[in-house]
Amino acid sequence: MAGAYRMALSRATVEVRDPAGTLVATHSSVTATVRDGVARAKAGSVIVAELDGAELQVQGRKAYTVTGADGTTWTVTKPCGCSGG
Protein backbone atom coordinates (compact mmCIF):
# COMPACT_ATOMS: atom_id res chain seq x y z
CA MET A 1 0.00 0.00 0.00
CA ALA A 2 1.33 3.40 -0.98
CA GLY A 3 1.92 6.16 1.55
CA ALA A 4 0.13 9.47 1.76
CA TYR A 5 1.00 12.48 -0.34
CA ARG A 6 3.28 14.88 1.54
CA MET A 7 2.70 17.58 -1.08
CA ALA A 8 0.34 17.93 -4.03
CA LEU A 9 -0.06 21.21 -5.93
CA SER A 10 -1.84 21.68 -9.23
CA ARG A 11 -1.02 24.52 -11.64
CA ALA A 12 2.37 24.91 -9.95
CA THR A 13 5.74 26.07 -11.24
CA VAL A 14 8.76 23.83 -10.67
CA GLU A 15 12.30 25.19 -11.05
CA VAL A 16 14.85 22.36 -11.30
CA ARG A 17 18.43 23.08 -10.18
CA ASP A 18 21.39 20.72 -10.42
CA PRO A 19 23.59 20.00 -7.34
CA ALA A 20 25.75 23.05 -8.20
CA GLY A 21 22.67 25.31 -8.05
CA THR A 22 22.44 25.97 -11.79
CA LEU A 23 18.91 26.31 -13.17
CA VAL A 24 18.32 23.33 -15.46
CA ALA A 25 14.62 23.65 -16.33
CA THR A 26 11.42 25.45 -15.43
CA HIS A 27 8.09 23.66 -15.74
CA SER A 28 4.93 25.80 -15.53
CA SER A 29 1.32 24.75 -14.97
CA VAL A 30 2.24 21.27 -13.76
CA THR A 31 0.93 19.07 -10.97
CA ALA A 32 3.76 18.58 -8.47
CA THR A 33 3.61 15.77 -5.91
CA VAL A 34 5.82 14.14 -3.28
CA ARG A 35 4.85 10.63 -2.20
CA ASP A 36 6.88 7.73 -0.82
CA GLY A 37 10.17 9.64 -1.30
CA VAL A 38 9.52 10.34 -4.99
CA ALA A 39 8.75 13.80 -6.38
CA ARG A 40 7.00 14.08 -9.72
CA ALA A 41 5.99 16.97 -11.95
CA LYS A 42 3.31 16.09 -14.48
CA ALA A 43 1.87 18.05 -17.38
CA GLY A 44 -1.42 16.28 -18.00
CA SER A 45 -0.55 12.58 -17.86
CA VAL A 46 3.09 13.06 -18.92
CA ILE A 47 5.83 13.08 -16.26
CA VAL A 48 8.13 15.99 -17.15
CA ALA A 49 10.45 15.62 -14.13
CA GLU A 50 11.04 13.04 -11.41
CA LEU A 51 13.26 13.08 -8.34
CA ASP A 52 14.12 10.07 -6.14
CA GLY A 53 14.91 10.25 -2.44
CA ALA A 54 12.88 13.45 -2.14
CA GLU A 55 13.08 15.39 1.12
CA LEU A 56 10.45 18.11 1.48
CA GLN A 57 10.84 21.48 3.20
CA VAL A 58 8.02 23.99 3.54
CA GLN A 59 9.15 27.52 2.64
CA GLY A 60 5.82 29.27 2.99
CA ARG A 61 2.22 29.08 1.92
CA LYS A 62 2.25 27.18 -1.39
CA ALA A 63 6.05 27.25 -1.58
CA TYR A 64 8.28 24.21 -1.11
CA THR A 65 11.85 23.06 -1.64
CA VAL A 66 12.36 19.43 -2.60
CA THR A 67 15.86 17.95 -2.41
CA GLY A 68 16.74 14.66 -4.09
CA ALA A 69 19.27 12.03 -3.05
CA ASP A 70 21.68 13.28 -5.74
CA GLY A 71 21.55 16.91 -4.54
CA THR A 72 19.18 18.14 -7.24
CA THR A 73 16.66 20.64 -5.87
CA TRP A 74 13.23 21.75 -6.96
CA THR A 75 11.60 25.00 -5.97
CA VAL A 76 7.86 24.43 -6.18
CA THR A 77 5.53 27.43 -6.03
CA LYS A 78 1.93 28.18 -6.83
CA PRO A 79 0.52 31.67 -7.37
CA CYS A 80 -2.02 32.63 -4.73
CA GLY A 81 -4.70 33.45 -7.29
CA CYS A 82 -5.62 36.53 -5.31
CA SER A 83 -6.27 39.89 -6.83
CA GLY A 84 -5.05 43.23 -5.68
CA GLY A 85 -1.93 45.22 -5.89
N, C-alpha and C positions, 0 to 999 in steps of 0.2 A: 504494500500500500504506500502510495506516495505521500510525502509530507505536505504541510500547508504552505501556501505562498507567503513569503516574507515581504514581498513587494509586488505590486501589479499596478501599472499606470498605462492607460490608453492615451493616444494622441500625445505622446511624450517625445522629447528630443534626447538622443543619446550621443554624447561625444566620446569617442574611443581614443585613448592615449596609450602609446606603447610604454614599456617599463622606464624609458628615459624621459617620459613626459611629453613627447612629441605627438601632436594631434594627427591621428591616422585617418579618421573618418567621422562624419557627422550624419546621423540618421534622424530624420524628422518625421513626425506623425506616425510613430511606431507604437506598438504595445510592448512595454518592457516588463519583464518578470524575473523574480529570483525565487527558485524553488529547489529544494534538495541540493543546495550548493552549486546550482547551475543558473547562470543568468542568460536570458534570451531576449533579443529584440526582433520583433516580427512585424513585417509590413504585409498586412492581409494574412495569408497562410504561409508566407515565405519567411524563413529565418534569415535575417540579414546580418546578424552578429550573435555569437555565442561565447560564453566565458565560463570555464570550469573552475571549481574551487572558490566560488564567489563568496566574498565576505561583504556584508552590507553595513553601511554607515549612514545614518540619517543626518542630513545637513540643514534641513529646514522643512517647512511645509511644502510638500511635493518636490523635494530636492534630495537626491541621494548620491552617494559615491559607492561604487561597486569595485572591489579589487579582486582580481583573479590570482590563482596560484602562481602564474608566471610573472606577476607584477603589472600586468595590463590593468588600466583603470577605466571605468566608465563614469561619466557624470551624467546623471539622469535627471531631467527637469521637465516640469509640465507647467505651461502658463496657467495663471489663476483663472482666466476667463472672466475676470471682473472688469468693469468699465470705470472710467474716471481718469483723472490726470495727475 
